[in-house]
Amino acid sequence: MIDAYHELCPDLPKIKIWTKERLKLLDARIAERVGDGKPADTIGYWRSLFEEVAASDFLCGRTKEPFTAGCLEWLLRPNNFPKVIEGNYRNRKSNGGRAHD
């Protein structure tokens, strides 16, 4: 999963240390999504999510606002993850996109 993040989100910081706290965040998001019937226990789910993150100018710091998602840990935080999967950070000019289920 970390390899997929590095591959698909090159504009975001690389993971150098995988801590127990980060693993807890990931495990919690997987459990939540699997509980909702989503295949979050597969690499395909995460690759799709990271593709959406990489396409977001806002999350990757390609806008006038001085912001980037920061790192994988930011994406996995319980306050941020729902916004990401609901498509809140999609580029406004794109049409036809759908939220990541």
Wavefront OBJ file of the C-alpha trace (Angstrom):
o trace
v 0.000 0.000 0.000
v 2.851 2.379 0.800
v 4.476 1.509 -2.544
v 1.208 2.395 -4.309
v 1.056 5.703 -2.412
v 4.632 6.550 -3.428
v 3.997 5.552 -7.045
v 0.671 7.319 -7.502
v 1.152 10.378 -5.272
v 4.652 11.585 -6.169
v 3.770 15.173 -5.217
v 3.165 14.175 -1.588
v 5.896 13.451 0.974
v 7.387 9.975 1.026
v 6.717 7.696 3.986
v 10.005 7.104 5.776
v 8.749 5.586 9.033
v 5.669 3.372 9.361
v 4.677 3.793 13.001
v 2.182 1.850 15.084
v -0.026 4.955 15.130
v -0.094 5.093 11.337
v -0.870 1.399 11.144
v -3.770 1.957 13.566
v -5.142 4.710 11.330
v -4.928 2.470 8.276
v -6.489 -0.498 10.048
v -9.355 1.685 11.275
v -10.087 3.054 7.772
v -9.961 -0.453 6.293
v -12.338 -1.770 8.960
v -14.768 1.120 8.415
v -14.878 0.740 4.645
v -15.065 -3.061 4.694
v -17.908 -2.679 7.201
v -19.637 -0.492 4.599
v -19.218 -3.225 1.991
v -16.263 -1.628 0.194
v -13.146 -3.627 -0.802
v -10.745 -1.533 1.287
v -8.806 -4.658 2.164
v -7.519 -4.823 -1.422
v -4.676 -2.916 -3.049
v -6.992 -2.003 -5.911
v -9.128 0.065 -3.549
v -6.118 2.045 -2.354
v -4.648 2.476 -5.830
v -7.956 3.967 -6.971
v -8.054 6.286 -3.973
v -4.463 7.418 -4.522
v -5.227 8.114 -8.185
v -8.020 10.443 -7.054
v -5.720 12.130 -4.552
v -3.035 12.612 -7.214
v -5.606 14.175 -9.561
v -6.590 16.764 -6.933
v -4.759 20.023 -7.505
v -5.670 21.120 -3.990
v -4.433 18.009 -2.167
v -1.178 18.015 -4.128
v -0.436 21.713 -3.652
v -0.981 22.784 -7.251
v -3.318 25.684 -6.399
v -2.837 29.229 -5.141
v -3.740 28.094 -1.616
v -0.638 27.148 0.382
v -1.791 23.612 1.192
v -0.910 20.000 0.502
v -2.421 16.894 2.033
v 0.840 16.567 3.892
v 1.249 12.827 3.797
v -0.488 9.490 3.907
v -1.138 9.958 7.616
v -3.160 13.122 6.879
v -5.261 11.189 4.369
v -5.956 8.434 6.907
v -7.056 10.681 9.763
v -10.710 10.163 10.695
v -11.621 13.812 10.013
v -9.946 13.905 6.585
v -10.609 10.466 5.091
v -14.394 10.892 4.668
v -13.856 14.186 2.831
v -11.370 12.554 0.479
v -13.579 9.563 -0.364
v -16.631 11.817 -0.770
v -14.822 13.830 -3.436
v -14.615 17.134 -1.570
v -11.147 17.842 -2.966
v -11.816 17.074 -6.627
v -10.907 19.744 -9.120
v -14.010 21.837 -9.675
v -13.575 22.118 -13.433
v -13.732 18.373 -14.101
v -17.081 16.903 -15.064
v -18.486 13.444 -14.631
v -16.379 12.422 -11.651
v -17.845 10.347 -8.871
v -16.913 9.909 -5.259
v -14.554 7.082 -4.381
v -16.610 4.287 -2.901
l 1 2 3 4 5 6 7 8 9 10 11 12 13 14 15 16 17 18 19 20 21 22 23 24 25 26 27 28 29 30 31 32 33 34 35 36 37 38 39 40 41 42 43 44 45 46 47 48 49 50 51 52 53 54 55 56 57 58 59 60 61 62 63 64 65 66 67 68 69 70 71 72 73 74 75 76 77 78 79 80 81 82 83 84 85 86 87 88 89 90 91 92 93 94 95 96 97 98 99 100 101
